[in-house]
Amino acid sequence: MVIIGIQWARGILKININRADTIQRILMQISEQIKVPADKLTLYYDSAMTSPMKKEYSYNRALASNPNKSLASKLNSLIYLKIDNGVQISNEFNSGVSFSNAIGHSIMGSNATEEEKKKVIENANGFAKNAITVDMFRIADRSYPIFGVSSLTSTFAIRIPQNKILLPFQQKALMTGYKTHRIMFLFGRIDKYTGKVTVHCSCEPQQKNFVDHVEILEEFNMDLDRNIAHEFGMECVGMAISRPEPTEKSEDYKHEMTEYMVRLAAKYQVEITEYFTTIVVTEKHAEPYQASDAAMKAYQQGLFLQSSSPTLLKFKSEVKLGTAKHLKELDSNYAVATLRIRNANSHFPDTEPFPPLSEYPSVMDVKKYFDDMQYCPMWYRLFNFNLLLYFCYERIIPESAIGDVIHQIIHKANINKSVVSNIDHLIGQR
């Protein structure tokens, strides 16, 4: 004896059969269970009800004759039961629930197009009017965050000028002994055909640094940074976060990306670009990661809760781990994927460094910068991402004029006189 599952108007019906039983005998067993005459029932190989099973065949022969399956999958095929139109199904299978097509729509939610919903409901009505089918739940499952399954990352490798961008960032962290977390945003270009991301410049936002996390201050204007990058033909492609090296005694041992980093990465991958990459920088190495598709779905659905543990992600409602477990918290390592990191050359010239926004540069920093660059043309002096950011924040260069200024920088042309006048006035060189 074996137990088989049959898809019908109210879900999956399980019955005990002998493999030598004919399809007609199986229909009689079904008839006894659902209180519908056997002559009103037909078993099909497919949910579209196009390939009926011959009633005189044994169960084994019927499976072997399935025209829609490969030989390897015939024994695991799902069988579909159709009830002739007009036949009333006993209320004992309704459990007091009023079934209608509205329930099918509700189950599928917003995870299917109207055309797809229509097709699924038409197939369901082939079983019986207003039936509920497995296909509806499969569609509903699409939006369910499923952690712990391998998924392809959008980014294949991230290329970054390590001496020009990564090394100075590491040196700043080293000055504090890597005792706190620090963040830096990366800007560059994306090759969407190969998945390669190349970083050309960076900026450190105004931030508060803590032992176990970093907070970006509200005064930081990400839109302004992205607009300037856009004028150079770039976009925000990632972030670097420096942190203490996890040790065997630390709570986050063997967790390069802690739970808040996963939440932050998922947020930016959804809001900025799926190619957004997080580089975790410690005293020993720098490793790139991306939040998984499941983490992105969890962010989109607003499921993340703040966690008191650096290694545990917490959720408002249950998520899946693999295909079986339903959990409201899970290890953050299940939500990340590792990438490759390569060295690259920046398209920005090797101008004198200018302090990032996180160091709150002043007029004295501008004077020193221009003194060191006094023999260079103005377009070359302004070819510095952090300097342009500072000038925009201080309104030395109006946001409405930044596009023209960058166009002049790229084409090595004279800078607008009004902008030059503003700069001269700032540093007292009138």
Number of C-alpha atoms within 10 A of each C-alpha: 9 8 11 16 16 19 22 23 24 18 13 18 16 12 15 12 16 15 17 13 15 19 22 21 18 20 21 15 16 20 16 11 13 15 15 19 14 18 12 14 18 20 24 21 23 20 22 16 17 9 14 17 23 17 16 13 16 20 22 16 17 20 22 14 16 20 13 12 16 11 12 8 12 18 13 11 18 17 19 25 25 21 23 16 12 9 13 12 16 12 12 9 13 11 8 8 8 9 15 12 17 10 15 22 18 11 17 22 16 13 16 16 11 11 8 13 20 15 13 24 21 16 19 28 20 22 28 21 21 20 21 27 23 16 17 22 14 13 19 18 14 13 17 15 22 25 25 18 14 13 12 9 20 21 23 17 21 26 19 23 18 19 12 17 18 18 12 12 21 22 13 13 22 15 9 9 12 20 17 17 21 27 26 22 19 24 27 23 19 21 12 12 6 11 15 19 26 25 26 23 22 25 20 21 24 20 20 15 15 13 12 14 19 19 14 15 12 10 10 16 13 12 9 14 22 16 17 20 21 16 16 18 11 19 22 26 27 28 22 23 22 25 26 20 18 14 11 8 7 11 12 20 14 14 17 24 27 21 27 22 20 24 23 14 27 29 21 22 25 17 12 15 16 21 25 28 29 30 27 19 25 20 15 7 10 17 16 21 25 27 29 29 25 24 28 24 19 24 23 15 13 12 17 20 16 14 14 10 15 20 22 19 25 22 19 14 14 15 21 19 18 14 10 8 11 14 13 15 19 20 17 26 21 20 24 25 16 18 18 13 20 13 14 16 14 18 11 11 10 11 15 13 12 18 18 19 19 18 12 11 15 12 11 11 15 19 17 14 18 18 10 13 16 11 9 12 13 17 19 16 19 21 19 19 21 21 21 20 20 20 19 19 17 11 11 18 21 14 15 9 13 19 16 14 23 21 15 16 20 14 10 14 15 13 18 13 9 12 17 15 13 16 19 13 12 15 15 10 9 9
